[in-house]
Amino acid sequence: MTPGGKRVVMVAAVARNGVIGDGPDIPWRLPGEQRLFKGLTWGHTLVMGRTTFESIGRPLPGRTTIVLTRSPDWTAEGVLVARDLEGALALADGLDGEVMVAGGGQVYAVALPVADEQVISEVDLEPAGDAFYPDFDRTEWVETSREHHDGYDRVTYSRRRAAEL
Ligand SMILES: NC(=O)c1ccc[n+]([C@@H]2O[C@H](COP(=O)([O-])OP(=O)(O)OC[C@H]3O[C@@H](n4cnc5c(N)ncnc54)[C@H](OP(=O)(O)O)[C@@H]3O)[C@@H](O)[C@H]2O)c1
């Protein structure tokens, strides 16, 4: 949750070995999965790391982008900038929709403890890579949906409330 009570949703495509990226790239091409990402995130606020933003190279349309960077001078046209996760979440409270954490590895790791939901495309590959999705304790999450697609499963995990644990 954000300080203002908005849901925080992690959105990622993760290979069987946890790989999410290789250098600046994502080491697979799944156009249908990208369309699902667009549909899920449209109208919401994206939070992403500076590296991921620079690998995309532009703000994604139809969404407000908050870029996390520790660099005090970093700016880019069409995006908001936050210096830490707390700043990004406070900023997102004043913006449209839910908070969708869009990577990469560093940002997923820092945001996971405050996330309410994870929407993960579990990609049926084991590619080489150097960016990983963080491990998470499966007992703290419940699988609330699973859809099979060609090459990946789209799975939603919701955080168990304290009363359920
Ligand atoms: N498969 C997927 O779903 C998916 C999604 C997104 C990205 N990716 C992949 O992930 C890879 C990039 O991930 P990455 O881990 O290398 O980088 P990243 O998380 O995208 O960005 C890292 C940068 O974000 C800033 N940052 C991170 N944590 C911060 C914090 N707590 N406070 C302030 N700033 C913070 C820092 O920027 P400064 O250095 O400027 O301070 C840091 O260098 C790429 O390969 C990309 O293609 C995959």
PDBQT file of the ligand as one rigid body, heavy atoms in Angstrom, charges set to zero:
ROOT
HETATM    1  N1  LIG A 201      10.899  -8.991 -17.594  1.00  0.00    +0.000 N 
HETATM    2  C1  LIG A 201      10.337  -7.895 -17.109  1.00  0.00    +0.000 C 
HETATM    3  O1  LIG A 201       9.135  -7.853 -16.769  1.00  0.00    +0.000 OA
HETATM    4  C2  LIG A 201      11.174  -6.642 -16.952  1.00  0.00    +0.000 A 
HETATM    5  C3  LIG A 201      10.571  -5.443 -16.577  1.00  0.00    +0.000 A 
HETATM    6  C4  LIG A 201      11.370  -4.307 -16.426  1.00  0.00    +0.000 A 
HETATM    7  C5  LIG A 201      12.752  -4.395 -16.679  1.00  0.00    +0.000 A 
HETATM    8  N2  LIG A 201      13.289  -5.577 -17.051  1.00  0.00    +0.000 N 
HETATM    9  C6  LIG A 201      14.738  -5.717 -17.254  1.00  0.00    +0.000 C 
HETATM   10  O2  LIG A 201      15.389  -5.451 -16.024  1.00  0.00    +0.000 OA
HETATM   11  C7  LIG A 201      16.720  -4.980 -16.306  1.00  0.00    +0.000 C 
HETATM   12  C8  LIG A 201      16.956  -3.701 -15.518  1.00  0.00    +0.000 C 
HETATM   13  O3  LIG A 201      16.878  -3.992 -14.127  1.00  0.00    +0.000 OA
HETATM   14  P1  LIG A 201      18.002  -3.424 -13.118  1.00  0.00    +0.000 P 
HETATM   15  O4  LIG A 201      17.804  -4.099 -11.799  1.00  0.00    +0.000 OA
HETATM   16  O5  LIG A 201      19.338  -3.524 -13.779  1.00  0.00    +0.000 OA
HETATM   17  O6  LIG A 201      17.668  -1.871 -13.038  1.00  0.00    +0.000 OA
HETATM   18  P2  LIG A 201      16.337  -1.042 -12.620  1.00  0.00    +0.000 P 
HETATM   19  O7  LIG A 201      15.724  -1.613 -11.388  1.00  0.00    +0.000 OA
HETATM   20  O8  LIG A 201      15.482  -0.848 -13.829  1.00  0.00    +0.000 OA
HETATM   21  O9  LIG A 201      16.985   0.390 -12.331  1.00  0.00    +0.000 OA
HETATM   22  C9  LIG A 201      18.032   0.502 -11.417  1.00  0.00    +0.000 C 
HETATM   23  C10 LIG A 201      18.261   1.973 -11.140  1.00  0.00    +0.000 C 
HETATM   24  O10 LIG A 201      17.083   2.536 -10.540  1.00  0.00    +0.000 OA
HETATM   25  C11 LIG A 201      17.459   3.436  -9.505  1.00  0.00    +0.000 C 
HETATM   26  N3  LIG A 201      17.035   2.890  -8.228  1.00  0.00    +0.000 N 
HETATM   27  C12 LIG A 201      16.866   1.577  -7.890  1.00  0.00    +0.000 A 
HETATM   28  N4  LIG A 201      16.422   1.474  -6.620  1.00  0.00    +0.000 NA
HETATM   29  C13 LIG A 201      16.295   2.739  -6.152  1.00  0.00    +0.000 A 
HETATM   30  C14 LIG A 201      15.882   3.279  -4.912  1.00  0.00    +0.000 A 
HETATM   31  N5  LIG A 201      15.501   2.484  -3.887  1.00  0.00    +0.000 N 
HETATM   32  N6  LIG A 201      15.880   4.615  -4.758  1.00  0.00    +0.000 NA
HETATM   33  C15 LIG A 201      16.252   5.426  -5.798  1.00  0.00    +0.000 A 
HETATM   34  N7  LIG A 201      16.646   4.963  -6.999  1.00  0.00    +0.000 NA
HETATM   35  C16 LIG A 201      16.675   3.644  -7.170  1.00  0.00    +0.000 A 
HETATM   36  C17 LIG A 201      18.975   3.578  -9.607  1.00  0.00    +0.000 C 
HETATM   37  O11 LIG A 201      19.196   4.592 -10.585  1.00  0.00    +0.000 OA
HETATM   38  P3  LIG A 201      20.495   5.550 -10.580  1.00  0.00    +0.000 P 
HETATM   39  O12 LIG A 201      21.634   4.648 -10.929  1.00  0.00    +0.000 OA
HETATM   40  O13 LIG A 201      20.180   6.564 -11.615  1.00  0.00    +0.000 OA
HETATM   41  O14 LIG A 201      20.602   6.119  -9.191  1.00  0.00    +0.000 OA
HETATM   42  C18 LIG A 201      19.385   2.231 -10.156  1.00  0.00    +0.000 C 
HETATM   43  O15 LIG A 201      20.650   2.236 -10.808  1.00  0.00    +0.000 OA
HETATM   44  C19 LIG A 201      16.803  -4.798 -17.804  1.00  0.00    +0.000 C 
HETATM   45  O16 LIG A 201      17.401  -5.953 -18.359  1.00  0.00    +0.000 OA
HETATM   46  C20 LIG A 201      15.346  -4.730 -18.239  1.00  0.00    +0.000 C 
HETATM   47  O17 LIG A 201      15.158  -5.146 -19.568  1.00  0.00    +0.000 OA
HETATM   48  C21 LIG A 201      12.518  -6.705 -17.199  1.00  0.00    +0.000 A 
ENDROOT
TORSDOF 0
